[in-house]
Amino acid sequence: MNHGIEGVFVLKSLIKKSLGVLLVCVPLVLASGCWTWWPGPKDDAGFDGKAVYVPEGEPTIKPGLTLRVMLTVSGAPEVQDALKEVNANGEILMPHIGAVKCEGMTVAELQEKIQTAYKAFYIDPQVTVGFPPYVEGSGMKSPWGEVLMMGEVARPGPVNMPSTRDMTVTRALMVAGGATPMSDKSKVRVTRREKDGSLKKFVVDIIKIGKEGRSDLDIALKPGDVVYVPESWY
């Protein structure tokens, strides 16, 4: 029985000593201002793997996009200039000819397809197909693609690429509502998928761009890029 009591006292003593070491070490680590010992977020599966390769050139039609379609016959509008949303099946609905499959096509290819179909109903039909002007905040999906915002941003998720394709890291961050107070804006990461499947990574210092006016450091984004704003560890 005495040995059991002694064992309990020894265990309690070890616990007290361990707590004492922690109470001394933790303040020292905090005071040093350096948290390099803390494991950072695993990024390979979290955001690097979400980067996708988007071919350059004219955008192709995808479900969710909006098209502007007009049909004229003998100079007079037969089908008024109308907005057509591409449905989940990759189709738009047109008078007389019904569902027209268009996913994966360019607007020029779709224009020719619709025009050929209407020749069964009209003599020399003229069809015009295009993307309507994209307006930020309109709720429309941009045909020019999107970049994915992740991490410490106010509104994580996709950000539409404008038709001018001049989206930069700072502009994308602004569209996403800005960085949170917990963010480390000096180490914003951009991940880009190349045609061969490899990943190219950049680090952008938003603080330096703002304080020193270094717009040359503000990377121009491409569709499919992932922008990750890390959490500050100190």
PyMOL commands that set and color helices and strands:
alter all, ss='L'
color gray80, all
select helices_A, chain A and resi 2-32+48-50+107-118+169-175+206-212+215-217
alter helices_A, ss='H'
color red, helices_A
select strands_A, chain A and resi 66-73+76-85+91-94+98-101+125-130+146-151+157-160+188-193+199-204+226-229
alter strands_A, ss='S'
color yellow, strands_A
deselect
rebuild
show_as cartoon
